[in-house]
Amino acid sequence: MLLIFPPLAKACEPPAGVARLAGSLKAHGHPCRLLDANLEGQLWLLEQPLTVADTWSRRAFKGRERNLAALRDMPTYRSPDRLRRAISDLNRLLNVSSADSGIAVGLADYQSGTLSPVRAGDLRAAAQEPERNPFYPYFSRRLPELLAGVGTVGISLNYLSQALCTFALIGYLRAHFPAVKIVLGGGLVTSWMQRPGWHNPFGSLVDHLVSGAGEGPLLALLGREAVSGQPAPPDYTDLPLADYLSPGLILPYSGGSGCYWNRCSFCPERAEGNAYHPVPIARVLSDLRALTDQSGPVLIHLLDNAVSPALLRALAEQPPGPPWYGFARFDEHLADRDFCRALKRSGCVMLKLGLESGDQGVLERMCKGIDLGVASQVLHNLRECGIAVYCYLLFGTPGETLVEARRTLDFVARHHQAINFLNLALFNMPLFGDEAAEYGYTPFYEGDLSLYTAFRHPGGWDRRQVRHFIEGEFKRHPAVAAIVRNDPPQFGSNLAALFML
């Protein structure tokens, strides 16, 4: 079997999904190959001759090797301006390398001027004419050398930015390797298949669609029964670990699927009915030790929607070795200063925390389970202990108006010394969540695969007004502006923790 992670996603760490599948297949005696076509495709595109001749593009092409080396060199992360220049030039080079096809490729996104990733018909069109995809010359040369003796190809489709490239790749396989079975899974496919009334629009292109964890379905398709017991650890050995756009290996690892809290209103996980399935803590610690000994990462990235308090305690008591970061919740555990100090000693360099709002009423209407007094103490503790905070805020929820949004601004300004990075998002309502019908809805995107819906804000605070507040007032506050400037362009939280090493 060949497992493929397709373009386009951030290429600063190896893809965890295909590594987890590889670990399971190999543990059951089934050989497999891995292809990170996302990383390889971007590196290939950066080497292609320019078709434009402006000064910026020529400079970016001439300095591409130097800029790639800068992203892989730790001292660069002590010079934010140097990092921004390197990222900006590489992003520019990807943009101009794909401009002739009418497609905007960047380090973190893929935008087509004519095809939409939320329309099944457009995805089928991408498969019908794969040669129109800017990565076609790459995968039409790369795949034949990997497909000798391969009967099944598994593709991990997790993000909308991967969808059009995924189906171009599928179209190539169907045209040139018709005997190969194609299995399509991943986070985005799971979300599609959780839609009520789902009907597969890709039957002629894909042999099997997989929702949720793919280990069991893949083994069943290969005629092998999964051995009961603990899951096999991920296997990253077949991936080009030295080539990612980071100064050493950032090791991604998931200690569970779903969310242990799972009560927030408007949450896509809850709307899709995804239950929480933690990996046993002893297994998490064992896996991290083994993977660290094997690959020597500079940083561990915990992928959990929110690392559970039990796992945080275990990490504090049995440090994994390298520095680490991940999502957590504002709760009483982090309000304990001694506990935060133990996390720091264990190697925790950054926590991503979803505050969403600085108004208590909004938090309660969203069922966030966050008390602003506790959140204030958490931020104080983390700052005192030297753990960076990447704070997530969500504007435009049905319970928020300009009055409440300004309270969020006030909260952030009062705690600006404890917040290192900010993620500012506009609220999108899940199309099939419990709350969608309450507020009335119309299609958010014109597409039969859209996962979100527009809605009538009960306070009349529409998206235009929300954007105006974020750009014209929130970001212009001096304390907030200083935080916003810290964020690594394109890569955001994926590289931010490196500033703390």
C-alpha positions as CSV (number, residue, x, y, z in Angstrom):
1,M,0.0,0.0,0.0
2,L,1.1,3.6,-0.7
3,L,-0.1,6.3,1.7
4,I,-0.2,9.8,0.4
5,F,-0.5,13.2,2.1
6,P,-1.4,15.6,-0.7
7,P,-0.8,19.3,-1.3
8,L,-1.5,21.8,0.2
9,A,-0.9,22.2,3.9
10,K,1.8,23.8,6.1
11,A,5.0,21.8,5.6
12,C,6.7,22.5,8.8
13,E,6.1,19.0,10.4
14,P,5.4,15.5,9.1
15,P,1.8,14.5,8.6
16,A,0.6,12.5,11.7
17,G,-2.3,10.7,10.0
18,V,-0.4,8.7,7.4
19,A,2.3,8.0,10.1
20,R,-0.3,6.5,12.4
21,L,-1.7,4.4,9.6
22,A,1.8,3.2,8.7
23,G,2.4,2.2,12.3
24,S,-0.8,0.2,12.3
25,L,-0.2,-1.5,9.0
26,K,3.4,-2.5,9.8
27,A,2.4,-3.8,13.3
28,H,0.0,-6.2,11.5
29,G,2.7,-7.4,9.1
30,H,1.6,-5.3,6.1
31,P,4.3,-3.3,4.3
32,C,3.5,0.2,3.1
33,R,5.2,3.2,1.6
34,L,4.6,6.9,2.6
35,L,4.7,9.9,0.3
36,D,4.5,13.4,1.7
37,A,3.5,14.9,-1.7
38,N,2.7,18.2,0.1
39,L,6.3,18.8,1.2
40,E,7.9,17.3,-1.9
41,G,5.4,19.2,-4.2
42,Q,6.2,22.5,-2.6
43,L,9.9,22.0,-2.7
44,W,9.6,21.0,-6.4
45,L,7.5,24.0,-7.3
46,L,10.1,26.3,-5.7
47,E,12.7,25.1,-8.1
48,Q,10.7,25.7,-11.3
49,P,12.0,28.4,-13.7
50,L,10.2,31.8,-13.3
51,T,7.7,32.9,-15.9
52,V,7.5,36.5,-14.6
53,A,10.4,38.9,-14.3
54,D,9.5,41.5,-11.6
55,T,12.2,42.4,-9.1
56,W,10.7,40.8,-6.1
57,S,10.2,37.4,-7.9
58,R,13.7,37.4,-9.3
59,R,15.1,38.1,-5.8
60,A,12.9,35.4,-4.3
61,F,14.1,32.8,-6.8
62,K,17.7,33.7,-6.4
63,G,17.5,33.5,-2.6
64,R,15.3,30.4,-2.4
65,E,18.0,28.1,-1.0
66,R,19.1,30.7,1.5
67,N,15.5,31.2,2.6
68,L,14.8,27.5,3.0
69,A,18.0,27.2,5.0
70,A,16.9,30.1,7.2
71,L,13.6,28.3,8.1
72,R,15.7,25.2,9.0
73,D,18.1,27.2,11.2
74,M,17.3,27.9,14.9
75,P,19.0,31.3,15.1
76,T,16.5,32.6,12.5
77,Y,13.8,32.2,15.2
78,R,15.7,34.7,17.4
79,S,15.3,37.3,14.5
80,P,11.6,37.6,13.7
81,D,12.3,40.1,10.9
82,R,14.6,37.7,9.2
83,L,12.1,34.9,9.5
84,R,9.3,37.1,8.0
85,R,11.5,38.0,5.0
86,A,12.3,34.3,4.3
87,I,8.7,33.2,4.6
88,S,7.5,36.2,2.5
89,D,10.0,35.4,-0.3
90,L,9.2,31.7,-0.4
91,N,5.5,32.4,-0.4
92,R,5.9,34.9,-3.3
93,L,7.9,32.3,-5.2
94,L,5.1,29.7,-4.9
95,N,2.5,32.3,-5.9
96,V,4.3,33.3,-9.2
97,S,5.3,29.6,-9.9
98,S,1.6,28.7,-10.2
99,A,0.2,32.0,-11.6
100,D,0.0,30.8,-15.2
101,S,-2.6,28.2,-14.2
102,G,-4.9,30.8,-12.6
103,I,-4.2,29.3,-9.2
104,A,-2.7,30.9,-6.1
105,V,-0.4,28.6,-4.2
106,G,1.1,29.6,-1.0
107,L,2.9,28.1,2.0
108,A,-0.4,27.7,3.8
109,D,-3.2,27.8,1.1
110,Y,-4.3,26.8,-2.3
111,Q,-6.9,29.0,-4.2
112,S,-8.3,28.3,-7.6
113,G,-10.0,31.1,-9.6
114,T,-12.5,28.8,-11.2
115,L,-12.9,25.6,-9.0
116,S,-14.2,25.4,-5.5
117,P,-13.3,22.7,-2.9
118,V,-16.8,22.7,-1.5
119,R,-18.5,21.7,-4.8
120,A,-18.4,18.0,-5.7
121,G,-18.8,18.9,-9.4
122,D,-15.6,21.0,-9.2
123,L,-13.7,18.3,-7.5
124,R,-14.8,15.9,-10.2
125,A,-13.7,18.5,-12.8
126,A,-10.3,18.6,-11.1
127,A,-10.0,14.9,-11.6
128,Q,-11.1,15.0,-15.2
129,E,-8.3,17.5,-16.1
130,P,-5.5,16.8,-13.7
131,E,-2.9,18.3,-16.0
132,R,-4.3,21.7,-15.2
133,N,-3.1,21.4,-11.6
134,P,0.3,23.1,-11.0
135,F,1.6,20.0,-9.2
136,Y,0.7,17.7,-12.1
137,P,4.3,17.6,-13.5
138,Y,5.6,16.6,-10.1
139,F,3.2,13.8,-9.2
140,S,3.1,12.5,-12.8
141,R,6.8,11.8,-12.6
142,R,7.0,10.9,-8.9
143,L,4.1,8.4,-8.6
144,P,5.1,5.8,-11.2
145,E,8.3,5.1,-9.4
146,L,6.4,4.4,-6.2
147,L,3.5,2.4,-7.6
148,A,5.4,-0.7,-8.7
149,G,3.8,-3.7,-7.0
150,V,1.3,-1.4,-5.2
151,G,-2.4,-2.5,-5.3
152,T,-3.9,0.1,-3.0
153,V,-3.4,3.8,-2.6
154,G,-4.6,5.6,0.6
155,I,-5.0,9.4,0.5
156,S,-5.3,11.5,3.6
157,L,-7.5,14.6,2.9
158,N,-7.8,16.8,6.0
159,Y,-8.1,20.4,4.8
160,L,-10.1,22.3,2.1
161,S,-6.7,23.5,0.8
162,Q,-5.9,19.9,-0.1
163,A,-9.1,19.0,-1.8
164,L,-8.5,20.2,-5.4
165,C,-5.0,18.8,-5.5
166,T,-6.3,15.5,-4.0
167,F,-8.8,15.0,-6.8
168,A,-6.3,16.0,-9.5
169,L,-4.1,13.3,-8.1
170,I,-7.0,10.8,-8.1
171,G,-7.8,11.7,-11.7
172,Y,-4.2,11.0,-12.7
173,L,-4.3,7.6,-10.9
174,R,-7.6,6.7,-12.5
175,A,-6.2,7.5,-16.0
176,H,-2.8,5.9,-15.7
177,F,-3.2,3.2,-13.0
178,P,-6.8,2.1,-13.4
179,A,-6.2,-1.2,-11.5
180,V,-5.1,0.5,-8.3
181,K,-7.7,0.7,-5.6
182,I,-8.1,4.2,-4.2
183,V,-9.1,4.7,-0.5
184,L,-9.9,8.3,0.6
185,G,-10.0,9.3,4.3
186,G,-8.9,12.0,6.6
187,G,-10.5,14.8,8.7
188,L,-12.3,16.6,5.8
189,V,-13.7,13.3,4.4
190,T,-15.0,12.4,7.8
191,S,-16.8,15.8,8.1
192,W,-18.4,15.3,4.7
193,M,-19.6,11.8,5.6
194,Q,-21.1,13.0,8.9
195,R,-23.5,15.3,7.0
196,P,-27.1,14.1,7.4
197,G,-28.3,12.6,4.2
198,W,-24.8,12.1,2.9
199,H,-24.6,10.5,-0.6
200,N,-21.2,9.7,-2.1
201,P,-20.6,11.9,-5.2
202,F,-17.3,10.3,-6.0
203,G,-18.2,6.7,-6.7
204,S,-16.6,6.6,-10.1
205,L,-13.3,8.0,-8.8
206,V,-12.8,6.5,-5.3
207,D,-13.2,2.8,-4.4
208,H,-13.6,3.4,-0.6
209,L,-14.3,6.4,1.6
210,V,-13.3,6.1,5.2
211,S,-14.9,8.1,8.1
212,G,-13.0,8.5,11.3
213,A,-9.9,6.5,12.3
214,G,-8.7,4.6,9.3
215,E,-6.6,1.8,10.9
216,G,-9.4,-0.8,11.2
217,P,-11.0,-0.1,7.7
218,L,-7.6,-0.2,6.0
219,L,-6.7,-3.5,7.6
220,A,-10.1,-4.9,6.7
221,L,-9.7,-3.9,3.0
222,L,-6.4,-5.6,3.0
223,G,-7.9,-8.8,4.4
224,R,-6.3,-8.5,7.8
225,E,-8.1,-8.4,11.1
226,A,-7.1,-5.7,13.6
227,V,-5.5,-7.2,16.8
228,S,-7.5,-6.0,19.8
229,G,-5.7,-4.0,22.4
230,Q,-3.7,-0.8,22.4
231,P,-3.1,1.0,19.1
232,A,0.3,0.8,17.4
233,P,2.5,3.9,17.7
234,P,2.9,6.1,14.6
235,D,5.8,5.3,12.3
236,Y,7.5,8.3,10.8
237,T,10.6,6.5,9.5
238,D,9.7,6.6,5.8
239,L,9.2,10.3,5.7
240,P,11.9,12.9,4.9
241,L,12.3,14.1,8.4
242,A,15.2,16.4,7.7
243,D,13.5,18.3,4.9
244,Y,10.6,20.0,6.7
245,L,10.5,23.8,7.0
246,S,11.6,23.9,10.6
247,P,14.9,23.9,12.5
248,G,14.8,20.2,13.3
249,L,12.0,17.8,13.6
250,I,8.7,18.9,15.1
251,L,7.1,15.6,16.1
252,P,3.3,15.6,16.0
253,Y,1.5,13.2,18.3
254,S,-2.2,12.8,19.2
255,G,-3.1,11.6,22.7
256,G,-6.7,11.1,21.7
257,S,-9.5,11.9,19.2
258,G,-12.4,14.2,19.9
259,C,-12.6,16.6,22.8
260,Y,-12.9,15.6,26.5
261,W,-15.0,18.7,27.2
262,N,-17.3,18.4,24.2
263,R,-20.0,20.8,25.5
264,C,-19.3,24.0,23.6
265,S,-22.1,25.4,21.6
266,F,-21.4,25.7,17.8
267,C,-18.5,23.2,18.0
268,P,-18.0,21.2,14.8
269,E,-16.9,18.2,16.8
270,R,-20.2,18.1,18.7
271,A,-22.2,18.9,15.5
272,E,-20.6,15.9,13.8
273,G,-21.2,13.6,16.8
274,N,-17.5,12.8,17.3
275,A,-17.0,11.1,20.7
276,Y,-13.8,11.5,22.8
277,H,-11.4,8.5,22.6
278,P,-8.2,9.0,24.6
279,V,-5.1,6.9,24.1
280,P,-4.3,5.3,27.4
281,I,-1.9,7.6,29.2
282,A,0.7,4.9,29.8
283,R,0.7,4.3,26.1
284,V,1.1,8.0,25.3
285,L,4.1,8.3,27.6
286,S,5.6,5.1,26.1
287,D,5.1,6.3,22.5
288,L,6.6,9.7,23.2
289,R,9.7,8.1,24.8
290,A,10.1,5.7,21.9
291,L,9.5,8.3,19.2
292,T,11.9,10.7,20.9
293,D,14.7,8.1,21.2
294,Q,14.1,7.2,17.5
295,S,13.9,10.6,15.8
296,G,15.4,13.2,18.2
297,P,12.8,16.0,17.8
298,V,13.5,19.5,18.8
299,L,9.9,20.0,19.7
300,I,6.8,17.8,20.3
301,H,3.5,19.0,19.0
302,L,0.5,17.5,20.9
303,L,-2.4,17.5,18.4
304,D,-5.3,16.9,20.8
305,N,-8.2,19.3,20.6
306,A,-7.5,19.9,24.3
307,V,-4.9,17.9,26.2
308,S,-6.8,16.4,29.1
309,P,-5.9,17.3,32.7
310,A,-4.9,13.7,33.3
311,L,-2.4,13.8,30.5
312,L,-1.1,17.2,31.6
313,R,-0.5,15.7,35.1
314,A,1.3,12.7,33.6
315,L,3.5,14.9,31.4
316,A,4.4,17.0,34.5
317,E,5.3,13.9,36.4
318,Q,7.1,12.0,33.6
319,P,8.5,14.6,31.1
320,P,8.7,13.4,27.5
321,G,12.3,14.8,27.1
322,P,12.1,17.4,24.3
323,P,10.2,20.7,24.7
324,W,6.5,20.4,23.9
325,Y,3.3,22.4,23.2
326,G,-0.4,21.9,22.5
327,F,-3.9,22.9,23.2
328,A,-5.3,23.1,26.7
329,R,-8.4,24.6,28.4
330,F,-8.6,27.5,30.8
331,D,-9.4,25.5,34.0
332,E,-8.6,25.1,37.7
333,H,-5.6,22.9,37.0
334,L,-3.7,25.8,35.3
335,A,-4.9,28.2,38.0
336,D,-2.6,26.2,40.3
337,R,0.8,28.0,40.2
338,D,2.7,24.9,41.3
339,F,1.1,22.8,38.6
340,C,2.1,25.4,36.0
341,R,5.7,25.3,37.3
342,A,5.7,21.5,37.0
343,L,4.5,21.8,33.4
344,K,7.4,24.2,32.7
345,R,9.9,21.8,34.2
346,S,8.5,19.0,32.0
347,G,9.4,21.0,28.9
348,C,6.1,22.8,28.2
349,V,7.1,26.0,26.2
350,M,3.7,27.1,24.9
351,L,0.0,26.4,25.5
352,K,-2.7,27.2,22.9
353,L,-5.8,28.3,24.9
354,G,-9.2,29.0,23.5
355,L,-10.6,31.9,25.4
356,E,-13.0,32.9,22.6
357,S,-14.4,35.9,24.5
358,G,-13.6,38.3,27.3
359,D,-17.2,38.6,28.3
360,Q,-18.6,36.2,30.9
361,G,-22.1,36.2,29.5
362,V,-20.9,35.3,26.0
363,L,-18.8,32.4,27.5
364,E,-21.8,31.1,29.4
365,R,-24.1,31.2,26.4
366,M,-21.4,29.2,24.5
367,C,-21.2,26.7,27.3
368,K,-17.4,27.1,27.4
369,G,-17.0,26.3,31.0
370,I,-14.6,29.2,31.4
371,D,-14.6,31.6,34.3
372,L,-12.8,34.9,33.5
373,G,-11.4,35.1,37.0
374,V,-9.8,31.7,36.6
375,A,-8.6,32.6,33.1
376,S,-6.9,35.7,34.5
377,Q,-5.1,33.6,37.1
378,V,-4.1,31.1,34.5
379,L,-2.5,33.8,32.3
380,H,-0.7,35.2,35.3
381,N,0.6,31.8,36.3
382,L,1.8,30.9,32.8
383,R,3.6,34.3,32.4
384,E,5.3,33.9,35.8
385,C,6.4,30.4,34.9
386,G,7.7,31.3,31.4
387,I,5.1,29.3,29.4
388,A,4.0,31.2,26.3
389,V,0.3,31.6,25.5
390,Y,-1.2,31.4,22.0
391,C,-4.7,32.8,22.7
392,Y,-7.7,32.1,20.4
393,L,-10.5,34.6,20.1
394,L,-13.8,34.2,18.2
395,F,-15.9,37.2,17.2
396,G,-19.4,37.4,15.9
397,T,-21.1,34.6,17.8
398,P,-24.9,35.0,18.2
399,G,-24.4,36.0,21.9
400,E,-21.9,38.8,21.1
401,T,-22.4,42.3,20.0
402,L,-20.0,45.3,19.8
403,V,-20.5,45.9,23.5
404,E,-19.3,42.4,24.4
405,A,-16.5,42.5,21.8
406,R,-15.1,45.6,23.4
407,R,-15.0,43.7,26.7
408,T,-12.9,41.2,25.0
409,L,-10.6,43.9,23.8
410,D,-10.4,45.3,27.4
411,F,-9.6,41.8,28.8
412,V,-6.8,41.3,26.3
413,A,-5.4,44.7,26.8
414,R,-5.3,44.2,30.6
415,H,-3.5,40.8,30.1
416,H,-1.3,41.8,27.2
417,Q,1.9,41.0,29.0
418,A,0.8,37.4,29.5
419,I,-0.4,36.8,25.9
420,N,2.3,36.1,23.4
421,F,0.3,35.4,20.3
422,L,-3.3,35.9,19.1
423,N,-5.5,34.0,16.7
424,L,-8.5,36.2,15.7
425,A,-11.3,34.3,14.0
426,L,-14.8,35.2,12.6
427,F,-17.5,32.8,13.8
428,N,-18.8,30.3,11.3
429,M,-21.9,28.3,12.2
430,P,-21.8,24.6,11.6
431,L,-24.4,23.7,9.0
432,F,-25.8,20.8,10.9
433,G,-25.3,21.9,14.5
434,D,-28.2,22.0,16.9
435,E,-28.2,25.8,16.8
436,A,-28.3,26.4,13.1
437,A,-32.1,26.1,12.8
438,E,-32.6,28.5,15.7
439,Y,-31.0,31.4,13.9
440,G,-32.2,30.7,10.4
441,Y,-29.7,29.8,7.7
442,T,-28.8,30.1,4.1
443,P,-25.7,28.6,2.4
444,F,-22.5,30.1,3.5
445,Y,-20.6,28.8,0.5
446,E,-22.2,27.9,-2.8
447,G,-21.4,24.3,-2.6
448,D,-23.0,20.9,-1.8
449,L,-20.0,20.0,0.4
450,S,-20.1,23.1,2.6
451,L,-19.9,22.5,6.3
452,Y,-21.0,26.0,7.5
453,T,-24.1,28.2,7.1
454,A,-24.8,31.9,7.1
455,F,-27.2,33.0,9.9
456,R,-29.2,36.0,11.1
457,H,-27.4,37.5,14.0
458,P,-30.0,38.3,16.7
459,G,-28.2,41.5,17.5
460,G,-27.8,42.6,13.9
461,W,-24.0,42.4,14.2
462,D,-23.2,41.0,10.8
463,R,-19.8,39.8,9.4
464,R,-19.0,43.2,7.8
465,Q,-19.4,44.9,11.1
466,V,-17.4,42.3,12.9
467,R,-14.5,42.6,10.4
468,H,-14.6,46.4,10.7
469,F,-14.3,46.1,14.5
470,I,-11.4,43.6,14.3
471,E,-9.4,45.6,11.7
472,G,-10.4,49.1,12.7
473,E,-10.5,48.9,16.5
474,F,-9.2,45.7,18.0
475,K,-6.0,45.3,16.1
476,R,-5.2,49.0,16.3
477,H,-5.1,49.0,20.1
478,P,-1.4,49.5,20.9
479,A,-1.3,46.5,23.3
480,V,-3.0,44.2,20.8
481,A,-1.0,45.5,17.8
482,A,2.2,44.5,19.6
483,I,0.9,40.9,20.1
484,V,-0.3,40.6,16.5
485,R,3.1,41.5,15.2
486,N,4.6,38.5,17.0
487,D,2.8,35.9,14.9
488,P,4.9,34.0,12.3
489,P,3.3,34.7,8.9
490,Q,1.7,31.8,7.1
491,F,2.6,29.2,9.7
492,G,1.0,30.8,12.9
493,S,1.0,28.5,15.9
494,N,2.9,25.8,14.0
495,L,6.2,27.8,14.3
496,A,5.4,30.1,17.2
497,A,6.6,27.7,19.9
498,L,10.1,27.8,18.3
499,F,10.5,31.4,19.5
500,M,10.4,30.1,23.0
501,L,13.2,27.5,22.7
